[in-house]
Amino acid sequence: MLLPVCPICGAVLKEGTTTCSCGTTIVVSSDDELEHLLTIEAQKVEKFRDLKAKCLEAFDEGDFEKSFDYSTEALNLGIGSDAELSFARGKSLYYMNRFTDSLECFDEYITEYKNSFYRFSNISGAYEWKAAVLWQLGDGFEAIKCYYNAMEFVDNKPCSIDEKMEIRSRIEESRLKVMQESRGKGVSNPRIGPIDEQVYGRLEQYGTDIHITMQNLYDAINEVTSDECEFKALLLKDDNVYVEFIEDGKSLEKCFDGTSTFK
């Protein structure tokens, strides 16, 4: 599209401008406006595709933070959602230990694509990852339910019968593992090991959402953990949950109050 020229001073107006610096208003035809808008949208789509490719490439390379940043930039373009991009985004958040954010991402994914026929959607996989997230958050019971949900959607996957059998076998193996280790209530946890039932019961009392409490617990532990200071166990003392670390061969206990930092 040719840029308009001011008939008074002869200046070429910048793209998207209809008023010259000399104060003259330029009348732009509706066809030119439409062409301009279509050009902008085409540029957005091209940029979205480029960011999506970079997001998936970064994920494959194990750079989950960069993958997440690319997905955020792509979604901020506001041209709609993309199943493959959203799926990678949820997995990146998982590997970044941002489990509550990952859970929200997979919940949104399932809500958007569960009843669609979009061939690139992966509802079975989304339920699998949601189960893994819930297990990380100490919610074995809900994780088991998600594995059952994942199994229901395997037939919708565009793959061979042999591949579907392999997926079912993987889901069942994961479900049984959670059932055996969690006893349905997150008594054991894949990141911090066995949790005493009384300790877990006290953690449930810290707030209305055990998922947020567990995420805060991870964040607090990660803030202290280093090469010199290692996590050892969760303890219940005077109705408070303490986290025991080993630092320079000595025991160090910090009181957890339900927030993402220790007192």
C-alpha positions as CSV (number, residue, x, y, z in Angstrom):
1,M,0.0,0.0,0.0
2,L,1.4,3.4,-0.9
3,L,1.6,5.8,2.0
4,P,-0.5,9.0,1.7
5,V,1.2,12.3,0.9
6,C,0.0,15.6,2.4
7,P,-1.4,17.8,-0.4
8,I,-0.4,20.9,1.5
9,C,3.2,20.4,2.5
10,G,4.1,17.3,0.5
11,A,5.2,15.3,3.5
12,V,4.8,11.5,3.4
13,L,2.7,10.4,6.4
14,K,3.9,7.5,8.6
15,E,2.0,4.2,8.4
16,G,-1.3,4.3,10.4
17,T,-1.2,8.2,10.5
18,T,-4.1,10.2,9.0
19,T,-3.1,13.7,10.2
20,C,0.1,15.4,8.9
21,S,2.5,17.3,11.2
22,C,1.3,20.5,9.5
23,G,-2.2,19.9,10.8
24,T,-3.8,18.7,7.5
25,T,-6.2,15.7,7.8
26,I,-5.8,13.1,5.1
27,V,-8.8,11.2,3.9
28,V,-7.9,7.6,3.5
29,S,-10.2,5.3,1.5
30,S,-12.0,2.4,3.2
31,D,-10.1,0.1,0.8
32,D,-6.8,1.4,2.0
33,E,-7.8,1.1,5.6
34,L,-8.9,-2.5,5.1
35,E,-5.6,-3.3,3.3
36,H,-3.7,-1.7,6.1
37,L,-5.5,-3.7,8.7
38,L,-5.1,-6.9,6.8
39,T,-1.4,-6.2,6.4
40,I,-1.0,-5.7,10.2
41,E,-2.9,-9.0,10.9
42,A,-0.8,-10.9,8.4
43,Q,2.3,-9.6,10.1
44,K,1.0,-10.6,13.5
45,V,0.2,-14.1,12.2
46,E,3.7,-14.4,10.8
47,K,5.3,-13.3,14.1
48,F,3.1,-15.7,16.0
49,R,4.3,-18.6,13.9
50,D,7.9,-17.5,14.4
51,L,7.4,-17.3,18.2
52,K,5.7,-20.6,18.3
53,A,8.5,-22.3,16.4
54,K,11.0,-20.7,18.8
55,C,8.9,-21.8,21.8
56,L,8.8,-25.4,20.7
57,E,12.5,-25.4,19.7
58,A,13.5,-24.0,23.1
59,F,11.4,-26.6,24.9
60,D,13.0,-29.4,22.9
61,E,16.4,-28.0,23.9
62,G,15.4,-28.0,27.6
63,D,15.3,-24.3,28.0
64,F,11.9,-24.1,29.6
65,E,12.1,-20.5,30.8
66,K,12.9,-19.3,27.3
67,S,10.1,-21.5,25.9
68,F,7.7,-20.0,28.3
69,D,8.7,-16.5,27.5
70,Y,8.2,-17.2,23.8
71,S,4.8,-18.6,24.4
72,T,3.8,-15.5,26.5
73,E,5.0,-13.2,23.8
74,A,3.0,-15.1,21.2
75,L,-0.2,-15.2,23.2
76,N,0.2,-11.4,23.9
77,L,-0.2,-10.8,20.2
78,G,-3.9,-11.5,20.8
79,I,-4.7,-13.5,17.6
80,G,-6.1,-16.5,19.5
81,S,-4.9,-19.7,21.1
82,D,-2.9,-22.6,19.7
83,A,-3.2,-26.1,21.1
84,E,0.4,-27.1,20.5
85,L,1.8,-23.8,22.0
86,S,-0.5,-24.0,25.1
87,F,0.5,-27.6,25.7
88,A,4.2,-26.7,25.6
89,R,3.5,-23.7,27.9
90,G,1.9,-25.9,30.5
91,K,4.8,-28.4,30.4
92,S,7.4,-25.6,30.6
93,L,5.7,-24.3,33.8
94,Y,5.8,-27.8,35.2
95,Y,9.6,-28.1,34.6
96,M,10.0,-24.6,36.1
97,N,8.4,-26.0,39.3
98,R,5.5,-23.5,38.9
99,F,3.0,-26.2,39.5
100,T,-0.1,-24.1,40.4
101,D,0.4,-22.1,37.2
102,S,0.9,-25.3,35.2
103,L,-2.3,-26.7,36.7
104,E,-4.2,-23.6,35.6
105,C,-2.7,-23.8,32.1
106,F,-3.8,-27.4,31.6
107,D,-7.2,-26.7,33.1
108,E,-7.7,-23.9,30.5
109,Y,-6.4,-26.2,27.8
110,I,-8.9,-29.0,28.7
111,T,-11.8,-26.5,28.9
112,E,-11.0,-25.0,25.5
113,Y,-10.3,-28.2,23.5
114,K,-12.2,-31.0,25.3
115,N,-15.3,-30.8,23.2
116,S,-13.6,-29.7,20.0
117,F,-12.6,-31.7,16.9
118,Y,-9.3,-29.8,16.5
119,R,-6.9,-32.5,15.4
120,F,-3.9,-31.0,17.1
121,S,-5.4,-31.0,20.5
122,N,-4.3,-33.6,23.0
123,I,-6.9,-34.0,25.8
124,S,-5.5,-37.3,26.9
125,G,-2.1,-35.9,27.3
126,A,-3.4,-32.8,29.0
127,Y,-5.1,-35.0,31.7
128,E,-1.8,-37.0,32.0
129,W,0.2,-33.8,32.7
130,K,-2.6,-32.4,35.0
131,A,-2.3,-35.6,37.0
132,A,1.5,-35.3,37.2
133,V,1.1,-31.7,38.4
134,L,-1.5,-32.7,41.0
135,W,0.8,-35.4,42.2
136,Q,3.6,-32.9,42.6
137,L,1.2,-30.8,44.6
138,G,0.5,-33.7,46.9
139,D,-3.0,-34.4,45.7
140,G,-2.8,-38.1,44.9
141,F,-6.6,-38.6,44.9
142,E,-7.3,-35.9,42.2
143,A,-4.2,-37.2,40.3
144,I,-5.7,-40.7,40.1
145,K,-9.0,-39.2,38.8
146,C,-7.2,-37.4,36.1
147,Y,-5.4,-40.6,35.0
148,Y,-8.8,-42.2,34.6
149,N,-9.9,-39.1,32.5
150,A,-6.8,-39.4,30.4
151,M,-7.6,-43.0,29.6
152,E,-11.1,-42.0,28.3
153,F,-9.6,-39.8,25.7
154,V,-6.9,-42.0,24.3
155,D,-9.2,-43.2,21.4
156,N,-9.4,-39.5,20.2
157,K,-5.6,-39.4,19.6
158,P,-4.6,-39.5,15.9
159,C,-2.3,-42.4,16.1
160,S,-2.1,-46.2,15.4
161,I,-3.7,-48.9,17.6
162,D,-0.3,-50.0,18.8
163,E,0.5,-46.5,19.9
164,K,-2.8,-46.2,21.7
165,M,-2.1,-49.4,23.6
166,E,1.3,-48.1,24.6
167,I,-0.3,-44.8,25.8
168,R,-2.9,-46.7,27.9
169,S,-0.1,-48.9,29.4
170,R,1.9,-45.8,30.4
171,I,-1.2,-44.1,31.9
172,E,-2.1,-47.2,33.9
173,E,1.5,-47.6,35.1
174,S,1.5,-44.0,36.3
175,R,-1.9,-44.3,38.0
176,L,-0.9,-47.5,39.9
177,K,2.3,-45.8,41.1
178,V,0.4,-42.9,42.5
179,M,-2.2,-45.2,44.1
180,Q,0.6,-47.2,45.8
181,E,2.6,-44.3,47.0
182,S,0.0,-41.8,47.9
183,R,-2.7,-44.1,49.2
184,G,-5.1,-41.6,47.6
185,K,-4.2,-38.6,49.8
186,G,-0.7,-37.4,49.0
187,V,0.9,-39.0,52.0
188,S,4.0,-39.6,49.9
189,N,5.3,-37.0,47.5
190,P,7.6,-37.4,44.5
191,R,9.7,-34.3,45.3
192,I,10.1,-34.5,49.1
193,G,9.4,-38.1,49.8
194,P,7.1,-39.6,52.4
195,I,5.0,-37.2,54.4
196,D,3.6,-38.2,57.8
197,E,-0.2,-38.2,57.7
198,Q,-0.3,-35.8,60.7
199,V,2.0,-33.4,58.9
200,Y,-0.1,-33.6,55.8
201,G,-3.2,-33.0,57.8
202,R,-1.6,-29.9,59.3
203,L,-0.6,-28.6,55.9
204,E,-4.2,-28.9,54.8
205,Q,-5.2,-26.5,57.6
206,Y,-2.9,-23.7,56.4
207,G,-5.3,-22.4,53.8
208,T,-8.3,-23.3,51.7
209,D,-6.2,-24.7,48.8
210,I,-3.7,-27.5,49.5
211,H,-2.3,-26.9,46.0
212,I,-1.2,-23.4,46.8
213,T,0.1,-24.5,50.2
214,M,2.3,-27.2,48.6
215,Q,3.5,-24.8,45.9
216,N,4.5,-22.4,48.7
217,L,6.2,-25.2,50.6
218,Y,8.3,-26.0,47.5
219,D,9.2,-22.3,46.9
220,A,10.2,-21.9,50.5
221,I,12.4,-25.0,50.4
222,N,14.0,-24.0,47.1
223,E,14.8,-20.6,48.6
224,V,17.0,-22.2,51.3
225,T,18.3,-25.3,49.4
226,S,21.9,-25.0,48.0
227,D,24.9,-27.2,47.5
228,E,25.7,-26.6,51.2
229,C,22.2,-26.9,52.5
230,E,20.0,-29.9,51.7
231,F,16.4,-30.7,52.4
232,K,16.0,-33.7,54.8
233,A,12.4,-34.0,56.1
234,L,9.1,-32.4,57.3
235,L,8.4,-32.4,61.0
236,L,5.4,-31.6,63.2
237,K,6.3,-29.7,66.4
238,D,3.9,-27.8,68.7
239,D,1.2,-28.1,65.9
240,N,3.6,-26.3,63.5
241,V,5.2,-27.8,60.4
242,Y,9.0,-27.5,60.4
243,V,11.4,-28.2,57.5
244,E,14.6,-29.8,58.5
245,F,17.7,-29.1,56.4
246,I,21.3,-30.4,56.7
247,E,23.8,-27.6,56.5
248,D,27.6,-28.3,56.9
249,G,26.6,-31.6,58.5
250,K,24.4,-30.0,61.1
251,S,20.6,-30.1,61.4
252,L,18.8,-26.8,60.6
253,E,15.0,-26.4,61.2
254,K,12.8,-23.7,59.8
255,C,9.1,-23.1,60.6
256,F,6.7,-23.2,57.7
257,D,3.7,-20.9,58.0
258,G,2.0,-21.6,54.7
259,T,3.7,-18.8,52.7
260,S,6.6,-19.1,50.2
261,T,9.2,-17.9,52.7
262,F,10.2,-19.2,56.1
263,K,9.7,-17.1,59.3
